[in-house]
C-alpha cells in the first residue's frame, strides 16, 4: 500500500514511516523539507502530485502553542489542505492523530485539535481518528514550557504516557484496518504524575532543572489534575514503561 505521512520527521511521524516501511508499504513523506508546506494554499498543486496513487494519508503534524487562535489556524489549514488534495487525488482513507480527553480540557491547543477532528469527521474522505495520551517524550518537552533561570514550571497533571514508537505502529495498524471512525483510546501502561516524570528526565539527562509543579487555573486545571487526559474506558495499551523508555529501551 502507498501511504503518505504528514509530519513525517516529527516525534511520532518518523515512527509511522519506519513501521510502514518495515511492513513493506511504500511511504511518501509530506514535510517542508520535502517541498510541501501544508499550512499554505500553494501546497495544493504539490500535494495532489505527491498523493498520486496514495491509498491513505496519516496526519501527525503538530505545532507548539497554547494560543487558541494559532492552534486553530494551524490544524484547520493543514487539515483543509490535506482533505481537499486527497479528494482530488482519490485517496480513500484519512487518518488523524489526536489526544485522549480533549473534550474535557478547554485549553487553546486542545481547541485546535478539536477543530481538526471536526473537519476530518465532516470531510469528503473516509476517515479514522486515533486518540493517544501524552508521549513519554512530553516529559522532557514540558521542561521548556516555562523556564525561570534553573527552574522549570511544569503543569500538575495526571498522565498515562505512551511511547511514541508504539503510537506510530498503532497508526499503521489503523491504516491497514481501513476507515473506522474514532478508534479506541491508546494509552501507556501506567498512570503517573507529569511533575514526577519531568524530574526523572532532568535527573537522568543531567539537565540540572529544578522542577516546580504549578496548578493550571480553572476548570481545565482541575480536569487535568483529576485525570481527564487519561482514558476513561478500556482500549489498547502500550507496553513500554516510562522507566524503560528513559533507559533507552
C-alpha positions in Angstrom: 0.0 0.0 0.0 1.2 3.5 -0.7 0.9 5.7 2.4 1.6 9.4 2.8 2.7 10.7 6.2 2.2 14.4 7.0 4.8 15.5 9.6 7.0 12.5 8.7 10.0 13.7 10.6 8.2 14.6 13.8 8.1 12.8 17.2 5.5 10.3 16.0 5.7 10.7 12.2 9.2 9.2 12.0 7.9 6.1 13.7 4.9 5.9 11.4 7.4 6.0 8.5 9.6 3.3 10.0 6.7 1.0 10.9 5.1 1.3 7.5 8.3 0.6 5.6 9.1 -2.4 7.9 5.7 -3.8 6.8 6.5 -3.4 3.1 4.4 -0.3 2.4 5.6 2.5 0.1 5.8 5.8 2.0 5.5 9.3 0.7 6.9 11.9 3.2 4.9 15.2 3.3 7.2 17.7 5.0 8.6 21.2 4.4 12.0 19.6 3.8 10.4 17.6 1.0 8.9 20.7 -0.5 5.4 20.6 1.0 4.2 23.4 3.3 0.8 22.1 4.4 -0.2 25.5 6.0 -0.3 27.4 2.7 -2.7 27.4 -0.2 0.3 26.9 -2.5 0.6 23.4 -1.2 -2.4 22.3 -3.3 -0.7 21.5 -6.6 2.3 19.9 -5.0 0.1 17.8 -2.7 -2.1 16.5 -5.5 1.1 15.4 -7.3 2.6 13.7 -4.2 -0.7 11.9 -3.5 -1.0 10.2 -6.8 -1.6 6.5 -6.1 -1.7 7.0 -2.4 -4.3 4.9 -0.6 -4.1 6.5 2.9 -2.8 9.7 4.5 -1.6 9.8 8.1 -1.6 13.3 9.6 0.9 13.6 12.6 1.6 17.3 12.1 1.9 19.5 15.2 2.5 23.0 16.5 3.9 24.2 19.8 1.5 26.8 21.1 -1.1 27.3 23.8 -2.9 30.1 21.9 -6.3 29.0 20.6 -6.1 31.2 17.5 -2.7 29.9 16.5 -3.7 26.3 17.1 -7.0 26.5 15.2 -5.3 28.3 12.3 -2.6 25.6 12.1 -4.7 22.5 12.4 -7.5 24.0 10.4 -5.3 25.0 7.5 -3.4 21.7 7.4 -6.5 19.6 7.6 -8.4 21.5 5.0 -5.5 21.4 2.5 -4.9 17.7 3.1 -8.6 16.7 2.7 -9.0 18.8 -0.5 -6.0 17.3 -2.1 -6.9 13.8 -1.0 -10.4 14.2 -2.6 -8.9 15.4 -5.9 -6.3 12.6 -5.9 -8.8 9.9 -5.0 -7.2 9.0 -1.6 -9.6 6.6 0.2 -8.6 7.0 3.9 -7.5 9.9 6.1 -6.0 9.0 9.5 -5.5 11.7 12.1 -3.6 11.5 15.4 -5.4 13.3 18.2 -5.3 13.4 22.0 -7.2 11.5 24.7 -9.5 13.7 26.8 -9.5 16.9 24.8 -13.3 17.2 25.1 -12.8 17.8 28.9 -10.0 20.4 28.8 -10.6 23.8 27.4 -7.0 24.9 26.7 -6.2 26.7 23.4 -4.1 23.9 21.9 -6.8 21.4 22.5 -9.3 23.7 20.8 -7.1 23.3 17.7 -7.2 19.5 17.9 -11.0 19.5 18.4 -11.3 21.6 15.2 -9.1 19.2 13.4 -11.3 16.3 14.5 -14.5 18.0 13.4 -13.1 18.8 9.9 -12.0 15.2 9.5 -15.3 13.8 10.6 -17.3 16.1 8.3 -14.8 16.0 5.4 -15.1 14.3 2.0 -12.7 11.5 2.7 -13.4 8.3 4.7 -11.6 8.6 8.0 -10.2 7.3 11.2 -9.0 9.2 14.3 -6.7 7.7 16.9 -6.5 9.5 20.2 -3.4 8.8 22.2 -2.2 10.1 25.6 0.9 12.2 26.1 4.0 10.6 24.8 6.9 9.7 27.1 8.8 12.4 25.2 6.4 15.0 26.5 8.0 14.9 30.0 11.1 16.4 28.5 9.2 19.0 26.4 7.4 20.4 29.4 10.7 21.3 31.0 11.0 24.1 28.4 7.4 25.4 28.6 8.1 27.9 31.3 11.6 28.5 32.5 12.9 31.0 35.1 16.6 30.5 35.4 17.3 26.9 36.5 13.6 26.5 37.4 11.1 24.7 35.1 7.4 25.3 35.9 5.6 22.1 35.0 1.8 21.8 35.0 0.3 19.5 37.6 -1.5 16.7 35.7 -2.2 13.1 35.9 -1.0 11.3 32.8 -0.8 7.8 31.3 2.1 8.3 28.9 2.8 6.1 25.9 5.9 5.6 23.8 5.8 7.5 20.5 7.2 4.4 18.8 4.1 2.4 19.9 1.8 5.2 18.7 3.5 5.2 15.3 3.0 1.4 15.0 -0.7 1.8 16.1 -1.3 4.4 13.4 -0.1 1.9 10.7 -2.5 -0.7 12.3 -5.3 1.8 11.8 -4.3 2.4 8.2 -4.3 -1.3 7.5 -7.7 -1.8 9.1 -9.3 0.7 6.8 -11.6 3.6 7.7 -13.1 3.1 11.2 -14.1 6.4 12.6 -13.0 7.2 16.2 -10.7 4.3 17.3 -10.4 3.2 21.0 -8.1 5.4 23.0 -4.4 4.4 23.1 -2.5 4.9 26.4 0.6 3.7 28.1 0.8 1.1 30.9 1.0 3.4 33.9 -0.8 6.4 35.4 1.8 8.9 36.6 2.2 12.5 37.7 3.8 14.7 35.0 5.8 16.7 37.5 7.5 13.5 38.7 8.2 12.4 35.1 9.8 15.8 34.4 12.0 15.5 37.4 13.1 12.0 36.4 14.0 13.2 32.9 16.0 16.1 34.3 18.0 13.9 36.6 18.5 11.1 34.0 19.8 13.5 31.3 21.8 15.7 33.7 19.8 18.8 32.8 20.0 20.3 36.3 16.5 21.7 36.2 14.6 22.4 39.4 11.1 21.3 38.6 8.2 23.1 40.3 4.7 21.8 39.8 2.1 24.6 39.0 -1.6 24.0 39.0 -3.3 25.2 35.8 -6.1 27.5 36.9 -9.8 27.0 36.4 -11.9 24.0 35.3 -9.2 22.9 32.8 -6.6 22.6 35.5 -8.9 20.7 37.8 -9.7 18.3 34.9 -6.0 17.8 34.2 -5.2 17.1 37.8 -8.1 14.7 38.0 -7.0 12.6 35.1 -9.2 14.0 32.3 -6.3 13.4 29.8 -6.2 9.7 30.6 -8.6 7.1 29.1 -12.0 6.7 30.8 -12.6 3.2 29.3 -10.7 0.2 28.1 -8.7 0.2 25.0 -5.2 -0.7 23.6 -2.3 -0.1 26.0 1.4 0.3 25.1 3.8 -2.0 26.8 6.9 0.3 27.2 7.0 1.8 30.7 8.4 5.3 31.3 11.4 3.9 33.1 12.2 1.6 30.1 11.9 4.5 27.7 14.1 6.6 29.9 16.7 3.8 29.9 16.7 3.8 26.1 14.5 0.7 25.6 
